[in-house]
Amino acid sequence: MPLKIHIAENISRFRKQKGLTQEDLAQRLGVSAQAVSNWERGGYPDITLLPALAAHLGLTIDALMGNGPEQQTGELAEVERKSRELYDSDPAALIEYIKPYYYKYPHELWIADLLCDAIIREKTHLRENYPLVKEASKRVLKESEYRWDRERAIWFMCMASPDDELEEWQNRCPDFYSSTVSEILEQRFKYHGRNEELLARHYINNFKTFCHLCLREDITNPSALLSFDPEKAVGEGKFIIKAIKDVTEIDGEPAPAWYGALGEFSARTSWQLFALGEIEEGYKYLEDAFYWYEKWTDIPEGTLMDVGDRYAFGGIKIKKCTDYDCWHFTLPDGSTEWHPYGLLFTADKFDLYQVMTVENGGGWYTGCDGFDCVRGEERFKELVGRAERIRDK
């Protein structure tokens, strides 16, 4: 669709503003009055005359053609109005309507964004329009100062790019955690109707999201946030323990991969309960820690462990180990994928004997007494001996 050129009306309008007749303007340009009359009725001057014509009217060439600030403002307002009208009803028509303005206004990044959005939603001509999506997205990434604009450009490319270019755009995703990339992959598979890959990625994202919940900063690094608020720490610990039990349950018990984490969270919660003076409840959670600690140590290193019900996690497993393998999960087809939550599953992550005998629980919640409150009690000493026997067996 060609852009509307406003030169005819501009010649007439600005000639009159200058107090010139058609004959006056024609004489200055060395053309006939009939030529000027033709221009004002919709004809076009010779391109070589444009600089002189614009100068005699007191305009730039852009303004003469209808691209000056005043005209641009009105035209862009009309583009926005018409685009809104077409947005939901006819994305294919919107693409054809907006394309010329994308080229005319290269620095109006909202037009580049709108064009990419329309192409992605229209979908049927994605392949032929892909170079345009790529060009527009790169323009936004280069020129926009707004994170939202840049993230949308990356998302457009993650949807539109062929498989062999996808990694380049995944690597531009802003978050440190892999969850953003993985969630975009799920959207990509849904967008392209790749249903088997969609379902597998959905299970992976369920697992990663749950790990992210359990590995909250104020739980796994409590000295940073909770050392001054043991009551909050207890509430957080109880919440995570309940969540693991409820979400990962298989045949009435949490999935084996979580035994070590349950032991550690239970011990930490008991530690804070002791600091609050809740001695009996503290011992209850400490006994729970022993229960999970023993079940964890009974699992041989190298075992592939279920992470939860297959309807929630699709049969994903984690290997119990002390090396880099624990930072990968295993899918039902035998393939593996890295994840950033290995701290939840390392075989040597939790030594109950150590945290019961080292001052301040081995560095947990510095500033609270914790186990020091009960260290002299016979009941606690017996549990220390029990922890040592479990560790040494």
N, C-alpha and C positions, 0 to 999 in steps of 0.2 A: 504494500500500500504506500504510494508516494506521500511525502510530507507536503503540507500546504505551504506554498511560498506566498508571502504577503507583499511582494514587490510592487504590484499594481496599485494597491490601495496606499502603500507608503509613498510612492512617487507623487500621487495626487495630494495626499494629506500634507506632506512636508513641503511640496511646491507652494501650496496655498499659504502655509504658515510663513514661508519666506517672502510672500507677496509677489510671486512670479507667475506670469502667464505661461501657457504652453509654448508660445512663441519665444518668450524670454529664455526659458530653459533650453529650448531647441537651439537657439542662437549660440548660447554658451557652450553647448556640446558639439556644435557643428553638424546638426541633423535637422530634418524637417519637423515642423510642428505636427504634421500627421504622424510621424514616428512616435513622438511623445504621447499623442492621443491614443495610438495603438497600445503603447505600454500601459497606460492607465486603464484600458479596457481589458487587460489580461494578456497582452503580448509580452515578450521578454526582450530586453535590450541585448545588444551584442556584449559578450562577456568582457571585451576589451574596454567598453565604455563604463563599466561598473565603478572603477575607482573615481573617475571624474564626476559621474552622476552622484555618487554618495557624497563627494566633497562639496559640490554645489548645493546639496540639500542639507549640509551640516551633519551628516551621518557617517557611521562606519559602514563597511560593506555588510557586516553581519546584521546591523540594525536595518539597513535598506532591505535586506532579504527577509526580514521578519524574525531575526534571531537576537535582537537586542534584549536587554534585561526586561523591559516592559512587556514585550511580546512573549518572551520566554516564560515569564511568570504566568501569564494568561494561558499559554499553551500547555504548560506543565499541569496547571490546575485542571484543564480539560482532559489531559491524559490520565490523571488520577481518577477523575470522575468516571470516565469511560471504562477504565480498568476495573473499577469497583463493580460496575454494571455487568462486565463480562466474567468476573472472577469465578463465581460459582456456576454460572449458567453455561459457559462455553469456553473452556480453557484453550481449545484449539484456535478459536477466533481471537482470543486474547494474545496468543503467541504471535499471530500474524499482525495484529494491531500494534503490539508493543515493540516489535523488532526494529522498525525504522527509528523509533525514538531512542532505543538503546544505542544506535550508532550516532544519532544526532546529539545526544547528551551523554557523552561517555563518562562524565564525572558525577552524574546523578545516579548514585549507587543503588538507590531504592528501585530504579528501573531495572538494573542488572539483577537484583534480588528477585523482583517480580517476574522477570523473564525466566529465570531458573526455576522458580516455584511453579510457574505455569507449565513448563516443559516436563518437569517431574510428575505433576498431577495428570497431564494429558497422556503421557506414557507411551502411546502407540507409535509415536515418531521419535522416541528417545534416541535411537541409534543415529539417525541422520542429524538430530539436533545436539548430539553429545559435544561436538567441537565448540558449539556456542555456549553450552553450559560450562565447559572447561575454561573458555576464555573469560566469561563473565565472572566465574568464581575466583579466578586468579586476580582479576581486576579488583574485586572486593577485598581479597586478602591483602593485596598490595596497598590499597588506598584508604580503607576504612580504619578509623581509630576506635571503633566500637567492637568490643568482644562479641557481642550478640551477632553482629553482621558477619564477622569472620567465622564464627562457629556454624552459622547457617550455610555459609559457602562450603565449608568442609563437609557438612551433612549432605548437601546437594551432590557433591562429588562422590561421597561414599555410596549414595544411591545409584548414581548414573554411570560411574566408571566401570570399564570392563575388569574382569578378575585380575588380569595381569598388571593393572595400574592401581588396584585397590590399596595395597600396602602403603604406597606413598601418601595417600590421604588419611589412612588410619594413623600413621605416625604423626600426623599433625593434630590429632585430637588432644585437647589441652590438659586433661586430668592425668595425674601420676598413676592412679590405679587403672587397671585394665578394664574396669567395669564399663567405662564410657565406650571404648572400642567394641566391647562384646555386645553391648546393648544396640549400638548402631548396626552391627552385623545382623542381629536378630531382625531389626527393621528392614535391612536390605533383603534378607531372605524372604520376608513376608511380601515386600514390594514386588519382587521378581517371581513369586509363586513357587519358591524352592522349599516345599513343605517339610521334607525330611530333615534338611539342614536347619530349617526354622525350629522344629521341635527340639532337636539336639541342642541348639544354641539357647533355647528357652530354658532347658534344664540347667545348662551351664550358668546362665545368668541367675537362676534361682539360687544355685549353690554359692556363687560369688556374692550375691546380695546378702545372703544369710551370714557368710563369713565376715563380711564387712560390718554387719551388726554386732557380731560377737567380738570382733577385734577393735571395738571402739577405743579411741585414744585414752579416754578416762577410765577404761577397765584394764587395758594391757600396760599402760604406763601411769599407774595411779599416783605415783609420787609427784607427777606434774600437776595434777588437778585435785586429787581427793585427800591428800595428806592432812589437809586442814578441815576436812568434813567427813569423818568416818561414818556418820549416819547416812550420808548420800552414797558412800561407797558400798555400804551394806545393801541399800536399795538397788543399786546398779548390779551388784553381784547376784542377788536373788532373781532379778529380772532375767539376766543372761542364763543362769542355771535353768530356770523354768522354760525359757525359750528353746534352749537346746533339747531339753527333755520332750517338749511338746512337738517341735518341728521335725526332729530327726528320728522319731520313734519307729522301731521295727519290732513287731511281735511283743509289744508292751515294754520294751527297753530302748533307751537311746542307742543310736547306731554306734558300733565299736570305735569308729574314727574319732569320736568325741569323748571317749573315756578320760584321756589325759587332760583335756581342757576342763571337763567337769571336775576332776580332782583338783586342778589348780584354782579354778574359780571358787570351789567350796572351801579350800584352805584359806584363800584370801578373805572370803567372807567371814570365816571363823576368826581370823586374825583381827578384823575390824570389830566384830562383836565383842571380843575380849577387851579391846581398847575402850568400848562403850560401857563396859561393866556387865554386859549380857552374857554371863559366864556359861549358864546351862545351854543357851541357844548356840553359843560359840562351840561348845563341845559337840553338840548335835551336828553342826556343819563340819567340824573336824572329823567326826566319825564318817560322815558322807565322803569326805575327801579320801579317807582310807579305803572305803568301798571302791571308789572309782580308780584310785591309785593302784590297788591290787589287780583289778580287772585290766588296767592298762599294762602293767608290767607282765601279766600273763600272756599277752599277745606277742608272739615272736617278731623280732625285727625282720623287715622284708615282707610282712603280710600285707596283702591288699585288703583294705577295710572299707566296708560300706559307709557312705556318708549320710544315708537316710533312705526313707521310703522311695521306691523307684517312681511313684506317681508324682513325687515332688522334685526328685533329683535325677531321674532317668537312668539309674544304675551306675552313677559316678562312684569311683573308688579312689582312696588315697593309700599310698604305700607307707607303712610305718618304717621310718629310717632316720638316720642322723645326718645324711648328706643332702646334696642338692635335689635328690628325687622327691623329697617331701614338699618341694615347691612346685610340683606338678601333680595334676590329677589324671586318672585313667578313665577313658570313656569305654562304653560297652564294646566298641569295635577294636579295642586294644591301643588306639592312639592316645597320646598324652598332650596336655596343654599346660603351660605355665600359669601360675596364679600367685598373687602377692600375699597369701595368707598362711605361709608355711609355718609360722610361729605357733599356730594352733595345733599342729600335727607332728612336730618333731619328737622323735623317740626319747631324746635326752632333755626335753624342755622342762621337766618337772621332777624335782627330787624332794619329796616330802620331808625326809630326814634332815636335809640341809636347811630348809626354811624353818624347821622347828628348833634348830639348834644354833643357827647363826643370829647374832644380835640384829634386831629390827627386821627379822624375817628375811634376811638376805637382801635388804634394801627396799622392801615393800613399804610404802607409806611412811617414809621417814618423818619423824616428828610425833608418831603415836607409839604407845608402849606395846600394843599387840600381844604376842606370845609372852613378852616379859611379865605381863600381869599374872600369868599362871605357871611360869616356868618352875617355880618351886613346889608345885603341887604334885603329890604322888601319882595322881590320875594322869597328869600330863607327862610325867617321867616314864610311866608305863607305855604311853602312846609313842614317845620318842624311841623307846626300845623296839617297839613293834615296827616303826618306820625303818629303823636300821636293819632289822631282819628281812623286811621286804626288799630293801635295796640290795642287800648282799646275797640274796638267794639266786 
